[in-house]
Amino acid sequence: MELIWDQTYECMEREEIQQLQLERLQATLNRAYKNVTCYRNKFNELGIVPEDIQSLLDLTKLPFTTKEDLRLNYPYGMFAVPLREVVRIHSSSGTTGKPTVVGYTKHDLKTWSGLVARFMTAAGVTHDDVVQIAFGYGLFTGAFGLHYGSETIGASVIPMSSGNTEKQIMIMQDYKSTALVCTPTYAITLADKMERMGIDPKNLSLKVGLFGGEPWSESMRKEIETRLCLSATDNYGLSEVIGPGVAGECSCKCGMHIFEDAFIPEIIDPETCQVLPPGSVGELVLTTLTKEALPMIRYRTRDITSLDYSKCDCGRTLVRMKKTMGRSDDMLIIKGVNVFPSQIEEVLFAIEGCEPHYQLVVDRIGAMDELEVRIEVTENIFFDEMKKQRAFLEMVEKKIASMLGVGATVKLVEPNSIPRQEGKASRVIDKRKI
């Protein structure tokens, strides 16, 4: 069944959603078992066949899929259709080894476009908007997903791509862009540049920002909304599952609606792999229900979040996922305490004088882990007298320790001294791995 950007699936009763999921799950399992050697081997090792899955409760009988499975079957071993039926190939921006390759059939692209159009519509984008996409075009799925989602809605698209910040701003001014698509970090970079150029964002036509690609806090949302004079919304996706289009915020901004007609979400304990009850914080696991070329069964996203099954004020009955706190595979463990950069970000954004740029440096001195938080501060604080600066440092360190439950050394650095990225921010330098 074709996915469109109306509320046909978004307002279904829970029983209807679950029945639809079961029907699509059984079709997906049969496709994967028949056509993907990796899945057939996994099923055979567990002694199960697709027909054993008679209810959604049976989902726990199925094996997990990991990024390692995609790497071991590089490039096309996880495809469930012949390559001649794959009309688009993307890959993830993996930091080690070969990238993970993802493919789309013609129908997959139509499904993908519809899912993205749905979360963009929920955020307030209409056919009257001019959408400026500042994601990098290429093998990364972000730019193309938002591009085709925008066109599905009927909006005008400016495929600006990433970088060239001054030109980005010029285009915003001249082309009267009303919607901005980029990472939240780059939105802050744009705001910084506008400030230095003496441009008042109130004179722009921006009304909504669709930000994704990295975890970000509510404090950063407020910062972006204030400095760019727009409504900042979050969305979620990952290349292996489909790209952007897994979930997105509506105007209520109380969690990202997961499109459950296309995905089954679970939350597991990343250590024990046991499914956790609703409301628990853990690792998000996703099963695709509509993909033809690359079905994913219980894919471990490594993203930490929680799910809310209560009805949203917008009327949608779809489960909502909270902002991701970080990742289970790259969260910092400092003296036995789990630390996510987003936690520290929340503290820094609440302190007057701290700039929205920071970096965490972790080292091991002897047998002890040490965390240093480098934060940009305003010139007034950076060049302040030693006594006042010391008091400021102590205040920040105390707030961080209170939030994390573990101490950190704070180092103040001058404005613009932390490297800027046009895509995802590089928040952590972990010297323990060197």
C-alpha positions in Angstrom: 0.0 0.0 0.0 1.3 3.4 -0.9 2.4 5.7 1.9 1.2 9.2 1.6 1.6 12.3 3.8 -1.9 12.4 5.2 -3.2 11.1 8.5 -4.5 7.8 7.2 -2.0 5.8 9.3 -1.2 8.5 11.8 -4.5 8.5 13.7 -5.2 4.7 13.7 -6.3 3.0 16.9 -3.6 1.0 18.6 -5.2 -2.3 17.7 -5.4 -1.3 14.1 -1.8 -0.3 14.0 -0.7 -3.5 15.6 -2.7 -5.6 13.1 -1.2 -3.7 10.2 2.3 -4.1 11.6 1.8 -7.9 12.0 0.6 -8.3 8.4 3.5 -6.3 7.1 6.0 -8.0 9.4 5.1 -11.4 8.2 5.6 -10.3 4.6 8.9 -8.7 5.4 10.2 -11.9 7.2 9.3 -14.1 4.2 11.1 -11.7 1.9 14.2 -11.6 4.0 14.3 -15.4 4.7 13.8 -16.2 1.0 16.2 -13.7 -0.5 18.9 -12.7 2.1 21.4 -15.4 3.0 22.4 -13.6 6.2 18.9 -13.7 7.6 18.2 -17.3 6.4 21.4 -18.4 8.3 20.4 -16.4 11.4 16.9 -17.9 11.4 18.3 -21.4 10.8 20.7 -21.1 13.7 17.8 -20.2 16.0 15.6 -23.0 14.6 12.8 -20.7 13.5 11.0 -19.9 10.3 8.9 -16.8 9.4 5.7 -18.8 10.0 6.7 -19.1 13.7 5.9 -15.4 14.1 2.2 -15.3 14.8 2.0 -12.1 16.9 4.0 -9.0 17.7 4.9 -10.6 21.0 6.9 -13.2 18.9 9.2 -10.4 17.7 11.6 -11.2 20.6 12.2 -14.6 19.0 13.9 -12.9 16.0 17.6 -12.2 15.9 19.1 -8.7 16.0 20.7 -7.1 13.0 23.8 -4.9 13.6 26.0 -2.6 11.5 28.6 -5.4 11.5 26.2 -7.6 9.6 26.0 -5.0 6.8 29.8 -4.7 6.8 30.3 -8.5 6.6 27.9 -8.6 3.7 29.5 -5.6 1.9 28.4 -4.3 -0.6 25.2 -6.0 -1.7 24.8 -9.1 0.4 21.9 -7.8 2.5 19.8 -6.8 -0.6 16.6 -8.8 -0.9 16.1 -8.0 -4.6 18.4 -8.4 -7.7 20.7 -5.4 -8.3 18.8 -4.7 -11.5 15.8 -3.7 -9.3 17.9 -1.3 -7.2 17.5 2.2 -8.6 19.4 4.1 -5.9 22.5 3.3 -3.8 23.5 5.3 -0.7 25.9 4.5 2.1 26.5 5.5 5.7 29.3 7.8 6.8 31.0 5.1 8.9 34.1 6.2 10.8 35.9 2.8 10.6 36.2 0.2 8.0 34.1 0.1 4.8 30.8 2.1 4.7 27.5 0.3 5.0 25.7 0.2 1.7 21.9 0.7 1.4 19.7 0.3 -1.7 16.3 1.4 -2.8 13.9 0.1 -5.4 11.7 2.5 -7.3 8.9 1.8 -4.8 11.3 2.3 -1.9 12.1 5.8 -3.1 8.4 6.6 -3.3 7.8 5.3 0.2 10.8 7.2 1.5 9.6 10.5 -0.1 6.2 10.0 1.5 7.5 9.4 5.0 9.7 12.5 4.9 6.8 14.5 3.5 4.7 13.4 6.5 7.1 14.6 9.1 7.8 17.8 7.2 4.0 18.4 7.0 3.7 17.7 10.7 6.4 20.4 11.4 4.4 22.9 9.4 5.9 22.8 5.9 3.4 23.3 3.0 3.5 23.7 -0.7 3.9 27.4 -0.3 7.3 27.1 1.4 10.8 27.5 0.0 13.1 24.9 1.5 16.8 25.5 1.7 18.7 22.3 2.2 22.1 22.8 3.8 23.0 19.1 4.2 25.7 17.7 2.0 24.5 16.0 -1.2 26.2 12.7 -2.0 26.1 9.2 -0.5 24.7 10.6 2.8 20.9 10.1 2.8 19.9 13.4 4.6 19.9 15.8 1.8 18.1 13.6 -0.8 15.5 12.5 1.8 14.5 16.0 2.6 14.8 17.1 -1.0 12.3 14.5 -2.3 10.0 14.9 0.7 9.8 18.6 0.0 9.0 18.0 -3.6 6.3 15.5 -2.6 4.6 18.2 -0.6 4.9 20.6 -3.5 7.4 23.0 -1.9 10.1 24.8 -3.8 13.6 23.3 -3.1 16.9 25.1 -3.0 19.5 22.2 -3.1 22.2 24.4 -1.5 24.2 21.6 0.0 26.6 22.2 3.0 29.3 24.8 3.5 29.9 28.3 2.1 28.1 29.9 5.0 28.1 33.5 3.6 26.5 32.3 0.4 24.0 30.3 2.4 22.9 33.5 4.1 22.8 35.4 0.9 20.6 32.8 -0.6 18.3 33.0 2.4 18.0 36.7 2.0 17.6 36.8 -1.8 15.5 33.7 -2.4 13.4 34.3 0.7 13.8 30.8 2.1 11.1 29.9 4.6 12.4 26.5 5.8 16.0 25.5 6.7 17.3 22.0 6.7 20.7 21.3 8.3 22.3 19.9 11.5 21.5 21.9 14.7 25.2 22.6 15.0 25.3 24.2 11.6 22.2 26.3 12.5 24.3 27.8 15.3 27.2 28.4 12.9 24.8 30.3 10.6 23.5 32.4 13.5 27.1 33.2 14.6 27.9 34.3 11.0 24.8 36.4 10.7 25.7 38.2 14.0 29.2 39.0 12.7 27.8 40.2 9.4 25.3 42.4 11.2 22.3 40.7 9.7 19.1 40.7 11.7 17.3 37.2 11.3 14.0 39.0 11.8 14.4 40.4 8.4 14.7 37.0 6.8 11.6 34.9 5.7 12.5 31.8 7.8 9.7 30.3 9.7 10.7 26.7 10.4 13.9 24.7 10.8 14.1 20.9 10.3 17.2 19.7 12.1 18.7 16.3 12.5 21.8 14.2 12.0 23.1 14.6 15.6 21.7 14.6 19.2 20.8 18.1 20.4 19.2 19.4 23.6 16.2 21.5 24.4 18.5 24.3 25.4 20.1 24.2 21.9 16.6 24.3 20.4 15.8 27.5 22.4 19.1 29.0 21.3 18.4 28.3 17.6 14.8 29.5 17.8 15.8 32.8 19.5 18.8 33.5 17.3 17.2 32.5 13.9 13.6 33.5 14.7 12.1 30.3 13.5 10.4 27.2 14.9 13.0 24.5 15.4 11.8 20.9 14.9 13.6 17.6 15.4 13.5 14.5 13.1 15.2 11.1 13.1 16.4 8.5 10.7 19.4 6.5 9.8 20.7 5.2 6.4 20.4 1.5 7.3 16.7 1.8 8.1 15.7 4.2 5.4 17.4 7.6 6.0 15.4 10.5 7.4 11.7 9.6 7.6 11.6 7.2 10.6 10.2 9.9 12.9 9.6 13.6 13.2 8.1 16.2 15.5 4.8 17.9 15.0 4.2 21.4 16.1 3.6 20.3 19.7 7.3 19.4 20.0 6.7 16.8 22.7 8.5 13.9 21.0 9.1 12.6 17.5 6.2 10.5 16.0 7.5 7.2 14.7 5.7 6.1 11.6 4.6 2.8 12.9 3.0 1.7 9.7 6.5 1.5 8.3 8.6 0.6 11.4 8.2 -1.4 14.6 10.2 0.3 17.4 11.5 -1.5 20.6 13.6 -0.3 23.5 16.2 -2.7 24.8 18.8 -2.8 27.5 22.0 -2.3 25.5 23.9 -4.7 27.8 21.4 -7.5 28.3 19.5 -7.0 25.0 16.2 -7.5 27.0 13.2 -5.6 25.8 12.3 -2.9 28.3 8.8 -1.7 29.3 7.2 1.4 27.9 8.8 4.6 29.1 12.2 3.0 29.9 15.4 4.6 28.6 17.4 2.3 26.4 18.6 1.5 22.9 16.2 1.9 20.1 15.7 -1.2 17.9 13.8 -0.8 14.6 12.2 -3.3 12.2 11.2 -2.2 8.7 7.8 -3.1 7.4 7.7 -1.7 3.9 11.2 -1.8 2.4 11.8 -4.0 -0.6 15.5 -3.7 -1.4 16.9 -3.7 2.2 14.6 -5.1 4.9 16.0 -4.6 8.4 14.9 -7.0 11.1 15.4 -5.7 14.7 18.2 -3.4 13.7 20.2 -2.1 16.7 20.4 1.6 16.1 22.7 2.2 19.1 20.7 5.4 19.8 19.5 6.0 23.4 16.0 7.2 23.8 12.6 6.3 25.3 9.1 5.8 23.8 5.8 7.5 24.8 2.6 5.7 23.8 0.2 8.4 25.0 -1.9 10.3 22.5 -0.4 13.6 21.3 -2.4 16.8 21.4 -2.1 17.0 17.6 -4.4 14.0 17.4 -1.8 11.5 16.1 -1.8 8.1 17.8 1.7 7.2 16.7 4.2 6.4 19.4 6.7 9.2 20.1 10.4 8.9 20.7 12.2 11.4 22.8 15.3 13.2 21.6 18.2 10.8 21.5 20.6 11.3 24.5 23.6 9.8 22.7 24.7 6.4 21.5 25.2 3.2 23.4 28.4 2.5 21.6 30.1 5.8 22.0 28.7 7.1 25.2 31.5 8.1 27.6 32.0 6.0 30.8 33.8 8.2 33.3 34.7 6.5 36.6 31.9 4.1 36.1 29.3 6.8 35.2 27.6 6.9 31.8 28.1 10.4 30.3 26.4 11.9 27.2 27.6 15.1 25.6 23.9 16.3 25.5 23.8 16.3 29.3 26.8 18.7 29.5 25.2 20.7 26.8 22.1 21.2 28.9 24.2 22.6 31.7 26.3 25.0 29.5 23.3 26.4 27.7 21.7 27.4 31.0 24.8 29.5 32.0 25.0 33.1 30.9 28.4 33.8 29.3 28.9 30.3 27.8 28.9 30.2 24.0 27.1 27.2 22.3 30.4 25.6 21.4 32.2 23.1 23.6 34.4 20.0 23.4 35.0 17.1 25.8 38.5 15.7 26.2 38.8 12.4 28.1 42.1 11.0 29.2 43.4 8.4 31.6 45.9 9.5 34.2 47.4 6.4 35.7 44.3 4.2 36.4 41.9 7.1 36.7 39.7 8.6 33.9 39.8 12.4 33.7 37.2 14.6 31.9 38.0 18.1 30.7 35.3 20.3 29.3 36.5 23.0 27.0 33.9 25.7 26.6 33.9 28.9 24.6 32.9 32.0 26.7 32.2 35.6 25.8 35.2 37.9 25.7 34.0 39.6 28.8 34.5 36.4 30.8 37.6 35.2 29.0 39.5 38.4 29.7 37.9 39.0 33.1 40.1 39.4 36.2 41.5 36.1 37.6 39.3 36.1 40.7 36.0 36.4 38.8 37.1 33.9 36.2 38.0 31.4 39.0 34.6 31.9 40.5 32.9 31.3 37.1 35.0 28.1 36.6 34.0 26.7 40.0 30.3 27.5 39.4 30.4 25.6 36.0 32.3 22.7 37.5 29.8 22.4 40.3 26.8 22.4 38.0 28.4 19.8 35.7 29.2 17.6 38.7 25.6 17.9 40.0 24.2 16.9 36.6 26.5 14.0 35.9 27.4 12.7 39.3 31.0 12.8 38.4 33.5 15.7 38.5 35.1 17.4 35.5 37.8 20.0 34.9 36.5 23.0 33.0 38.8 25.0 30.7 37.7 28.3 29.3 38.7 29.1 25.8 38.2 32.2 23.7 35.5 32.7 21.2 35.9 30.9 17.8 38.8 28.7 19.1 36.9 25.4 18.9 36.9 24.0 15.3 33.6 24.4 13.5 32.0 21.7 11.4 29.6 22.2 8.6 27.9 18.8 9.4 27.9 16.9 12.6 29.8 18.4 15.4 32.9 16.6 16.8 32.2 16.9 20.5 34.5 14.3 22.0 38.2 13.7 22.0 38.8 10.4 23.8 42.6 10.0 24.3 42.1 6.7 26.1 41.6 5.0 22.7 44.9 6.4 21.2 
